[in-house]
Amino acid sequence: MIPLSVLDLCPILEGGCAADAFRNSLDLARHAEAWGYQRYWLAEHHNVPGVASAATAVVIAHIAGGTRTIRVGSGGVMLPNHSPLVIAEQFGTLASLFPGRIDLGLGRAPGTDGLTARALRRGSAVDTFPQDVLELQAYLGPERPMHPVRAIPGVGLNVPLWLLGSSLYSAQLAAHLGLPFAFAAHFAPTDLAQALQLYRAGFQPSAQLERPYAMVCIPVVAAETDAEAARLLTSLQLAFVALRRGTPRQLPPPVDDICQHCSPTEKAGVDQALARSIAGSPATVSAGLRHFIAEFQPDELMITANIHEHAARLRSFEIAAGAL
């Protein structure tokens, strides 16, 4: 079967704090390493009360320093928020501290609202993402004797770059640049099939990658029974509803009936966003994962699970690892 990896949004639980989130994430990463997961990625989001991984490179250092072998990286760094040189220096530092274990996944969205994007001081009406990717790649590549600006540390380390996306744009750019591609089907699954098709058909080999390599991220919530998994999933559903109402919140505890907490229209929107989620017992999850892999043929599968109770979250990832 294909490699299995983790996307962690470093959830801040209702009634908890960021320090709790960081402890839980490190505990999950250590378990994931023992269960055979390939990589452990963290996502950059800003001004979201339920997400603690805004300073993504710092949290990556925390996770990599507390584990031994699992690859750790960003899923992703939102490049419009940063200068390429700063990211090259950050990830050059990480790659120097943890050789052979760091991935740099890059996103084109700001990962926040417009006001916060402006507060990050990189907001621009001009889309420079392709140029920024190339600039970042050059900083991490071989020494350029005639170039006066270098990333130190960073130069010559060739930290593996990934492009992330939830639409067709990044799929085509990843193909053009010959980079691995990760599709965010955990919140925007609509264009999944077409994005993979475009990426594979248009892929041009590069110094980093000879043939296309596509990873897909989906939500997976596993428990001992289908009913319990469905209940655990309501925490994520409630968080989606709050985000779409413009009132993001810390990750809430599960409820017995999600329909009592949102309108039919809101429920339909959440169902569409989570259309590729798999929730259920070990047998249900195993069948769901195998069906998804057979349908889309990803080279690697990344799963995410925002579950309120930490022990239940650990068990979910353990079941998912056993399912494959």
N, C-alpha and C positions, 0 to 999 in steps of 0.2 A: 504494500500500500504506500501511498504518498506521504511525505513528511507532514507533520502536524505542528502548528505554532500557535502562539498566544498573542492577542492584542489586549492590552490592559489600559482602560481609561482611568485607572487609579481612582475608583469611586470614593467620594466622601459620603458616608452614610448619614442618613437623617439622625440628628442628635450626636454625631461624631465630629471629627476634625481631620485636617490634613495629616497630622502626625499619625493618626490611626490608619489612614489610607496608605501611607508609605510603609508602615509595619505590615499591613495585610498584603500589600503588593510584593514585598520581599519574601514573605512566607509563601505566597502563591508561586513566585518564581523558583524558589528552592524546590517546592514540590513538583513543579512542571519539569524542572531539570531531571529529577529522579524518575519521573514518568516517561521520559524520552521525548519531550517536545523539542523541536528544532531551534526555535528562536522565540524571544520574548520582546515584544515591541510596545512602546508607550506613545500616546498621542498628544499632540499639542492643541489645547483648547484654552481660551481665555475668557474671563468673566462668566464662568459657569460654576455655580456653587457646588455642583456635584462632581467636579473633575479637578484632581489635585496635580495633574502633570503639566501645568503651564510651562514651567522651567524644565523642558523635556530633557535636555542634556544633563542637567543636575540629577534628575531622577534615574536616568540611564546609568550614571556613575554609581548611584546607590544600589541599583539592582545588580549591576555587573560586579561590584565589589563584594556583594554578599552571595554570589554564586561562583561556580568554577568552570563550567564547560558550555553552558547554553549561550547561544548568540543573543545579544541584546542590542536593540536599536530603536529607531523612531518610526512610528507609523501614523502620522509622520511629523517631521518638522515642516511648518507652513512657511515656505521660503519667502513669500511676499512680506512677511513680518521682519525679515532680517537681511543684513548684507551678506552676500556669499562669503566674504572673507571671515566674518565672525563665525559662521557655521563651520567653515573649513578649520578654523583654529579650535573650536569646541570639539569637533569630531576627530581632529588630529590629536588632540589631547587624550580623548577617550581611547582612540586606537593605540596610542603609545602606552597608556595605562593597562589596557586589556587587549594585547595583540591577537589578531585573528578572530575576535569575537564581536566586533561592532559593525552594525548596518546603519546606513543613512537613507531612510525613506523620506521622500520629498513630496509635499502637497502644494497645490496651486491656490487653494482657498486660504483666507485669513484665519479660519478656525474660530471665528467670533462674529460679533455684530459690527456694524459700520463705525459706531462711535468708539468702540474699543480698538478697532483697527487703526483709527486715526491716533488714538492715544499711544499706540505702539510705535508711532512716528515713521512708519514705512508706507503709509497709504499713498496710492497713486492711481490715477485714472488710466495710466499706461500699463499694459500687460507686458512685463519684461521677463516672465517666467522662463521661456526657453533660453534667453541670453544669460539669465542668472544661473540656470543649471550648468550651462557650458562654462561660465566663469568659475563656479564652485568646483567643477570637474578639473579645471586647469589648476586650481590651487592645490588640489589633492594629488595631482599627477606628478610626472617627473620634473626635476629642476629645470627652470627656464632661465638660462644665464643672462639673457638680455632684458629680462623683466624685473623692474625695480621693486615690485611688491610680492612678498612670499608669505604663505601661511606657515608659521613656526610655533608649535608643531603642526604638521599637516602635509607639507610638500613631500612627495614621493611615497606616501603611505597608501595611496589608492584605496581608500575606504570604499567598500562597495556601495554604489548608489542604486536606489530604486525610485521609480516614479509611481505615485499613488493617484488614484482617480476614482470618480463615481460617474463619469460620463465618457464620451468618446475622445475628448481632446487629449488627455494624458496617455490614453492607449496608443494613439497615433504618434504622439511625441516620443513615447518610450520605444516604439518600433523604429522610428527614424533614427534615434540616438543609439539603438542597440543596447537598451537597458532592461533589466527585469521590471515587471509590471505587477502591481498589486491593486485589485479592484475592491472597492468598499461596498460590497453587497450587504454589509451589516446595517446600513441605513438608507441606501439608495440602489436597490437591485434592478431597477427598470432596464438599464442598458447593458446588463452583464453579458449576455450572449453576443451582442453586436460588438461590444468593446473587445472581448476576447478574440473574435473573428478578425477584426481590423488589426489588432496587435500582431496576431500570428501571421496574417497574410502580408503585412507590410514590414515585417521585421528585417532589419539590416544588421548583419554581424558587426561587432565592435571589438575593441581590445578587451573589454570587460566580459563580453558574452558572445558565444558563437551561435547560439540558437535561442529562440524565444523561451522565456521562463515566466509563467504566469501564476500568481498566487491570488486566491480569492478569500476574502474575510466574510464570515457569516456569524450570526449569533447562535450559540448552542447552549441550551439550558437542560441539564440532565438531572434526574432524581430517581428514586426507587420506583416511582409510579408515574404514569402519564398525568394524573390529577395533580400530584405534588409539583411536577415540573411546570405545568400550566400556571399554578399559583405563584411559583417563584418568578415566572416570566412577567407577572404583573408589575413588579418593581420597575423593570425597563419600560413597559408600556406607559406607566404613570409618568415616568421621566420624560418620555417622548411627548406626551400630552402637554405637560407643563412647558416644555421647550417651545412647542408650537403655539401655545397661548402667550408666549413672550414673558413667562414667569418661571424661568428655570429654577430648579430646587435641588437640594441634596437628595441622594438616592433614597426613595421612600421604602418602607417595609411592604411586603406583598399584601394583597387584599383577596378576598374570596371571589368577588365578582367585579371585574374591571368595568363592566357596562354601567355599574352604579356610580362611576367616578368620571365619566366622560359622555359626551353626546354621541349619537350614532355616526355623525359626520366625523368627529374626532377619532372614533374607533376605526372607521374605515381608512382614515389617513395613516393611522398607526399600523394597521394590518398591511397596508401597501408598503410602508417603509420596512416592515419586518417580514415581508413575504418569503424571504429565503431563510428565516429562522427555523431551527429544529429544536423542539422541546418535547421531552418525554422520558420514558423509562430507558434502561440500557438497551433493550431490544429495539425500541422505537428510534432511539438516537443512532444505533448502529445501522439500521435499515435506511434512515434518512441520510446519513453521511454517505453511505455507499451509493445511494441513488443520485445524490448531488454530484459526487465524483464521476459517476458513469455518464451523467448528462453533460457536464461542462469540462471534464478532463483537465482540471487544474494540475499544475506541476507540484503545487503545495497548497495546503489548506490552512488558513488561520482562523481561529475561533475566538469569540469574545463572549463574556457572560457577566453582565452587571446584576449580581445577586446580592440581596441585602445582608443575609447572614453569612459570615465568612466561612464557617464550617460547611454550609451548603454549597458555597461557591467552590471550595476545594473539592468537594465530592463530585460536583458537576464536571470539573476538568479531569478528574480521575476516571470517571465513567467514559468521557469522550475519548481519552487516551486508550482505554481498554477496548472501545468500540472498533478501533482500527488496528 
